[in-house]
């Protein structure tokens, strides 16, 4: 399993890797800019389990996408990444680009929000999926094509032999997203990152794509990381949850535990902001006033304090993410439902 | 003439569509694409009509033909009882000012080189409303109205705004000419949950404060529920259900509406294929356009186009076999 021989902790990593396919430990990302360093991600730790979905939830700018891009090594030279990200026992942080490129696609793959911008408009979708297959395995064109058709079938593209000959513009948004997932699956990755995969889709299609991901992770024993701003979606389609705010994880737990007893006021605010189908017309929504802090300025104390309804004296000190109940961590001095 | 919501106590609705159709000729296709087919509805002062449906159902095209860009192929669009097609020159420009739009992507609808102040002033300048000093004052007023401090945001450019702030600028622009009707075309669809709640609350505050009327177009039924008094459901260019919001959400009469509601609540649906797609609008199914996806379709559905007819008071449906008895 482990190809890297450096360091004496290989054996321990390997035993942990049995349980988790991806272990992110104290990952931080900063970007150099004219106005000083921008700390986009601070001390983030995550675990991805094979066959399960980890949801990373937060507003734009919370650092959820940067975290995942740092793990995949997609950030480029302007970013400084520290900490650790271990995929199947291999450390990804600091890995040379040529080695990382081989891991991408084979061991980890990504599905983006807008499938149209990730597909080549001038190529038949079957050829694009076949090309993805040939990147990972030395197979002939004909074999790659039939593999592509099989992959399209596995993501439930109807009539895949015929649809493989379609161009991207002939497909609906949901079908294009299925094609992207088929390409991501072509190498049977250990972890699939899905960055807002359904945000651009209709409600009916959203549910279908998320159900498909649920199904695939079980069928292939693949870990899925679902990045979304919608806690409602995450609550229905994940096994574990990490809520991020201003570059930090502020609450994490198995999804059922977290949704059953939300502790962090920010998580509760995200939940309350979701429109409810049973609410009467013109009822006001609970919105989180203000905006997230500017990441280029230092944050003193809890980053959510200026917007928090439960803010108190202690919030001027940064609360650490700590296990308050078995498996349930939060970073808050005045958690909901807990007597201080 | 197809059905129009009847409200005898109000003489002329603010906006009325009568049998509106829009066809596009697309190169490479012999038949025209029928984006909107025989759509009729009305919007009354101070009330919000939510128009829902999947992408490609014609809801955005409906919005565009209302502002006459492009003009409809058939049918009439009446603003306070006056047919827009009968207006020319300054009369048409005056009528158009009454109807303004807020778009989905605030960044792509705002010129990136312009400052916020100039973006909001543009409609005033183009329509030569007020002196320069009056325009400056009006821009400050508008920015305050949408919750942006003019001192802090007036000189920023769109790239220095968050998505929510950019959409506030889009709303300020739409309000600059004091319209009666604001068409929100997926105005909150690309925003984060938390920002979406802020913008929805802002739109509601503006409605009560300024007495606005909205045509609110969205694919998300939950969002539409929050803002609407009336709801129209579109499918492949046709209005499939129309009525009071509570009635439609409580007891949807069209199987399509029921399936949209089930998707939102993620209830398991019986008899539904796991993957289903909207048929091509170039070649829509005969009879009822929804029949190819409908679990209740029968022979009649392929033969006859169902008319929009009343199943209850203020509740109309275009279905041969509606889910509620009448």
Contacts between the chains, C-beta under 8 A, distances in Angstrom:
chain1	res1	chain2	res2	distance
A	59	B	192	4.8
A	59	B	193	7.8
A	59	B	194	5.5
A	59	B	195	7.2
A	60	B	162	7.4
A	60	B	163	6.5
A	60	B	192	5.5
A	60	B	195	8.0
A	61	B	162	7.7
A	156	B	274	6.3
A	156	B	275	4.9
A	157	B	275	7.5
A	158	B	275	5.6
A	158	B	277	7.6
A	172	B	55	7.7
A	172	B	56	7.8
A	172	B	277	5.6
A	172	B	278	6.9
A	173	B	55	6.6
A	174	B	277	7.6
A	175	B	277	6.9
A	199	B	190	7.6
A	202	B	54	4.4
A	202	B	55	5.6
A	202	B	219	4.9
A	203	B	219	6.0
A	203	B	220	5.8
A	203	B	221	6.8
A	203	B	260	6.7
A	203	B	263	4.9
A	203	B	264	5.7
A	204	B	54	6.2
A	204	B	259	6.9
A	204	B	260	6.5
A	204	B	263	4.4
A	205	B	54	7.6
A	206	B	263	7.6
A	207	B	263	5.0
A	207	B	266	5.7
A	208	B	274	6.7
A	208	B	275	6.4
A	211	B	274	7.6
A	229	B	192	4.2
A	229	B	193	5.4
A	229	B	194	7.7
A	230	B	193	5.3
A	231	B	193	6.9
A	232	B	193	7.7
A	236	B	266	6.0
A	269	B	194	7.0
A	270	B	193	6.3
A	270	B	194	6.3
A	273	B	193	5.0
A	273	B	194	4.8
A	273	B	196	7.2
A	273	B	197	4.0
A	274	B	193	5.8
A	274	B	222	7.7
A	275	B	196	7.9
A	275	B	197	7.5
A	275	B	200	7.3
A	275	B	220	7.8
A	275	B	222	4.4
A	275	B	223	5.3
A	275	B	225	6.9
A	275	B	226	4.8
A	276	B	222	6.8
A	277	B	221	6.9
A	277	B	222	4.9
A	277	B	225	5.6
A	277	B	249	6.9
A	277	B	261	7.4
A	277	B	264	5.8
A	277	B	265	6.3
A	279	B	225	6.9
A	279	B	226	6.3
A	280	B	246	7.7
A	281	B	225	6.9
A	281	B	226	7.0
A	281	B	227	7.1
A	281	B	228	6.0
A	281	B	229	6.0
A	281	B	245	5.3
A	281	B	246	7.2
A	282	B	204	6.2
A	282	B	226	7.4
A	282	B	227	6.9
A	282	B	229	8.0
A	283	B	226	6.7
A	284	B	201	5.4
A	284	B	204	6.6
A	285	B	197	4.0
A	285	B	200	5.7
A	285	B	201	5.8
A	285	B	226	6.6
A	286	B	197	6.8
A	287	B	194	6.5
A	287	B	197	3.6
A	287	B	198	4.4
A	287	B	200	7.9
A	287	B	201	5.5
A	288	B	194	4.5
A	288	B	197	7.4
A	288	B	198	7.6
A	289	B	198	7.3
A	291	B	162	5.9
A	291	B	164	7.2
A	291	B	165	7.9
